[in-house]
Amino acid sequence: MPRTVRDVVFVDGVRTPFGKAGPKGIYHETRADDLVIKCIRELLRRNPQLPPERVDDVAVAATTQIGDQGLTIGRTAAILAGLPKSVPGYAIDRMCAGALTAVTTTAGAVAFGAADIAIAGGVEHMGRHPMGESVDPNPRFVAEKLVDESALFMGMTAENLHDRFPHLTKARADEYAVRSQEKAAKAYADGKIQPDLVPIAVRRTNEEAGEVGWGLATVDEPMRPGTTLDALTGLKTPFRAHGRVTAGNAAGLNDGATASVIAAEEVARELGLPVKMRLVSFAFAGVEPEVMGFGPVPATRKALQKAGLTMDDIGLLEINEAFAVQVLALLDAYGIADDDPRVNQYGGAIAFGHPLASSGVRLMTQLARQFEDSPHVRYGLTTMCVGFGMGATVIWENPHWEGK
């Protein structure tokens, strides 16, 4: 029987505040699955017109799928969040683009008609599960020179990107990083971030005092408002002597979770659910793993071609800031200025943090907020580089666009 592809919309998205990974981080005593469970519960609370039994699937991404991020976390998180046991779920992994891929995968099911509504998100607790924990890369990758050894270390791939494009200097990367911190601080001051944050109760202990008490995480822990260029200039370059990548112009190691509701537009309208963005196209692309930060360039080219658009049609860009040089590489490839006002208006991962598999939905949530304030903008995109040489881009249409 013939199928009609349906329009897919981003209904709503939330996230936890992002924390610093490690013993001093806010989530050191908090389970990874509990982070994403809180996000799912918040989506249901914010959207009471969504009957829980109407959710057809739950896709949750994690890069390191062991421990409290394992056991098919989409299914287990759905049950623990209080969804009916009739609602299935699954886990997904595309490293940094995990949550983004959870969205595009469920969107494909919705467009085809296999599902009406899905929950898609991601979680990464890098304090409990460092990237690469328990993995065993095949020795053939290096022995047969299929990839350079640096491909296994994300910071080194960023240094490689500086090598390939020497005009993308450390000074430019540092200047970009300062702007990210400034924009993030302004977004907080303007109340643009807080509406989509899920407060998380956190328990703190230490070896000397034992139980210290409980607190409430309400803001992103990695942020460094007031960061100056002078402060970044002298930072160590841990991935290479006299290198260009530092803790100041890259995202740190972080903990956090995100979740979103994806639906057929006709179903969202039927239920009275909000329509914050309309999916236009998406694309993934591969590049040499040694320069994985270049991945968004071909992925964006493919997504634009599929949509019949050019970069001139894109009024807002949310680019994941795994490394400043990776953002600059995309902007440079499309002739966009480093300080173009369309780019990361609220700041990015350099300020907020980048809990790997969760970050894609953070980009979408921020773009959706910007769409509300920008009725003159019709199209925006979310894009990110992906470990081991990939890029991912999703193009969205603004339902508030007034140029119709």
N, C-alpha and C positions, 0 to 999 in steps of 0.2 A: 504494500500500500504506500502511496506517495507521502512524503513527510514535508511539512512546512516548517522552516526554521523560525523560531520565535525570538523576539527581542529580549535580551537579558539585561537586568538592571542590578546595580549595587544599592541595596536597600538601606543598610546601616553597617557601621563598623566601630569597634571599640578596641582598646588595648589596656594592658596594665601600664603603670609607670615602668620605665626600664631601669634596671639596677646594674651596678657594677658586679662583675663576677668575682667570686672568691670569698674568703672568710670575713672580710670587712664589708661585703655588699649587703644590701637590705634583704635580699632573698636567700641568704646563705642557709637559713633554717626552714625554707619554704619549698615544698615539692613542686616540680615542674608541672605535673598534671593539674595541680590545684590552681596554678596561674591561668591556664587556658579554660578550666572549668568556670572560674569566676567570670571570664569574658563571655562565655556562652550564656551563663545565667543573666548577666547584665543585658545582653541582646534581647532575651525573652522578657526581662523586666521593662526595658525601654519600648518594647513593641508588643503590648498586651493584645493587640488585634491579630497577632500571629498565633494561631492554635498550635501548640507544640507537636501535635500529631501530624500537622501538615508539612513538617520538615521531612524531606525525603532522604537526605543523606548528610553526613557530617564528615568533612575532610580536614584533618589536622596534620600539619607538616612538622617534622623535626629532623634535623640533620643527623643527630646522634641518637638513633632509635634503640636505646637500651635503658635499663633501670626505670625511673619514673617518667621517662619519655618513650618507653617501649610499649609492648603489649597492644599493638594496633590502637594507638592513642585516640584516634577519632571515635572509635566505638566506646572505649572505656570512659573517655571524657564525656561523651553524650549521656551515658547512663548516670555517671556521677553528678552531672549537671541537672539531672531531673527530667531529661527528655524521656518519652515513653520507650519502653524496651523494643517496641516495633520499629524504632528509627535506627537504621544501620549506620555504620561509620567505618572509616579506614584511615590509614596513615599514608603519608606521601613524603618523598624526599627529592628535592632538587637543590640541595645545599641552601645558599642564601635566598634563592627564589622559591623556597618551599611554600610559603603562604600564597605567594603570587600564583604558583602552579596549582595550589588547591582551589583558588578562585577560578582560574581558566578551565581546569578539569571539570569542576562542578558546573561552570557556565556552559560547557559543551553539552553536558547531560541535559541541562535546562533548555538550551536552544533546540536540541533534538527532540525533546518531549519525554525523555526518560525520567525527568524529575521536574517538579514545579518550583520547589524551594530547597535550598541547601544552606548549610552553615560551613564556612571555609575559613581557616586561619592557620596559625602556627605557634610553636613554642620553642624556646631554646633556653636551657639553663646551663650556661657555659661554666658556671662555678661548679656544678655537679658533674657535668659531662663536657670536658674540653673537646674542641673540634678535633676529630681524628682518634678519639679514645677507642681502643680495641679494634681499630681497623688494621688491615694487613694488605697494603698495596702490592700488587703483583710485581715481582722484581723485574719482569720483562720491560716494564715502562722505562726504566733507566738502563738496564742491561742492553736492550735493543735500540736504545736512543729514540724511543717513541715520543718521549717528552724529556725536556730538561729537568734535572733534579729540582730546580727551583719551583717547578709547577706545583709541588706539594706544599709549598709555604706561601701563603697569600701575601705576606709582607714583601717577600722577595719578588713576587710577580709584579707588585706595584713599583718596585725599584726597576724592574725590567721595562716597565712602561715609560718611566722617566728616561731610560736609556734610548728607547726607540723614538721618543719625541723629546729631544733635548731642549726644545723651546718651552716645554712645559716644566718650568724650573721649580725648585724648592720654594723660591720667593713667591711665585704665583700660587703654589699649593698652600703656603702659610697664609697668604692674603685671603684666599678662598675660605680657609678654616676659620679665620677671625670673623668673616662675614657670616658664616653659618652660626657661630655662637651668638653673634649680635642679633641675627634674625630670630633665633630660637628664644632668646630672652625677651625680645619685643612681642613675639607671638604669645608667650606666657603672660606678659604684662597686659596684652590686649584681650586676654581670655579666649584665645583661639584653640588652645590645646586641651585645656581642662575638661570641656564638655564631653570628650570622648575617652577620658581616662577612667579606669575602674579602680577605685581605692582598694588596696590589698592590706589585710591585717598581717603583720610580720612579727615573728618571734625571734628574740635575740638572746643568745647565750655566749658565755666565754669560759675558757678552761678555769680561770681563777675564781670567778664569782658564781659560776653555774648559771642558773636562770637569771636573766637580767630583766626581762619583762616583754611587753608587747607594744607595738607601735602601729602606725598606719602609714603606708606608702602612698603618697598623693602626688608626687612630682618625680620627674626623671632625675635619677641620681647622677648620671655622668656629666650633666651640664656644667660648664665653667663660664658663667657670665662674667664679662669684664676681661676676658682673654685679650691680650695685646700682641701685636706683631713681635715686639721685643721679647716677650715671654716665650714665643714659639721658636725664635731664631736659634737659641742655644740648646734646644732639646737634643738628646741623644738620638742617633739613628741606629736602632737595634738590629736591623736586618743586613746592614752593610756598613763597613767603616767609611766615613765621609759620604754617607748616603743622603737621601732626600726625604725618606719616609720616617715620620716621627709619631709619637703618641699624640701630638697636637694636631696633625693634619690627616689623621686616620680615625676611624671608629675604634672603640676599645673592645674589650671582652665583656659581654653583657648577658643579663638574664631578662626574660620578658615573654609576653604572649599577646596574641591578637586574635580576633574573630570577626567575621562579617556574615551578613545575610545576603545571599544571591538568589534572585528569583526571576521568573518570567514576568515581563512587564504587565501582561494582562492579568496575571494572578496577583501581583502586588496591588494593582488598581482595584481588583475585586475585593481584596481584604482591607483596603485602606492603608496599606503600608507606604511609607515614604519612598520616593524614587530619587536617589541622590546623584546617581550617574547611570548612563546607558553605555553598555559595552559596544564598541565599534569594531575593533580587531585586536588580535594579539599575535605575537611571534616570538620564537626562540631561535637562537643561532649559536653556532660553535665557532670558536677562534682557537688559536694556539694556546694551550694551557699555560704556557710561560708568560703570556700577557693577557690573563683572563679579564683584566679590567677594561679591555677594549671591546668586550662582548656586547655592551649596549649599542654600539655603533651599527653593526649589521642587523641586530635584532630590531632596532628602531627603523632601519631602512626597510626591512621586510614588512613590519607592521604598517608603516606608512603606505607602502605599495599595495598591500592587501586592502587598505581602506580607501585607496584612490586619493590620498592626501599628500601634502608636502610639509616640511617643517614650518613653512610660513603660515600654515593653517593652525598650528598648535599654539594656543594662547597661554598655557600653563604647563610646566614640567616639574614632576617630582622624581628626582634622580637619587637613588640610594648612594650615600656618601661612605662607602666602605673605605675608600681612600680619596683624598682630594684630587690626586692626579687622574683617577679614573673618571671623575666628573669632568675635569678639564679636557680629557681626551675626547669625550662625546661632544662637548661644546665646541671644541676646536674643529672636529670633523664636520660640523654643520654650520660653521661660521658664526657661532653665537658668542657674544662677549662673556668674559668670566663673571661679570656682575650684572648680567641681563636680569631685569626685574621679573621676568616670567619664571625664573628658575628657583625652586625651593624657597618660596616666599616665607615659610615659617621656620627656615633652617632645616638641618638634616641630621643624618646619623652621626656626624662628627660631634654634634652637640647632644642629641637625644640618646645615642647608643644604637647598636646593631646586633640584637640577639638573633643572628642568622636567619633561621627558617621563619621567624615571625614578621620580619620587616616589610615584606611586600604589602601586607594589609595596612601597616602604618602609612605607607606612601598613599594608598588609596583613600584612607580616612582623611588625611590632610588635603588631598586634592578635592575631595567632596566638599570639605569646608570652604575651600577657596572658590569652588564653583558657585556656592551660595552667594558669595560676596562679589562675584564677577559675571553678571548677566550678559556682559558684552563679549565674553569668551565662549566660543562654541565647543572647542576640542581641547583636551589636555591628555597628557600621557604620564604613565608611571613606568620607570625602567630601572634595571639593576644589573650589575655584573654578577656572575655566578662562578663559584669555585670550579676548577679544572677546565676552564676555558669555555664559558658560555655567557650569553646575555639573554635578557627577557624584557619584553616591552608590551604594555597593554595601552591601547588608545581608548579614551572615554569621551562621550558626548555630554555636554552640560544640559540637563533638562530645564534649567532656569534661563537658558539662552533667549534673549529678547530680539534676535535678528531674524526671526521666522517671518 
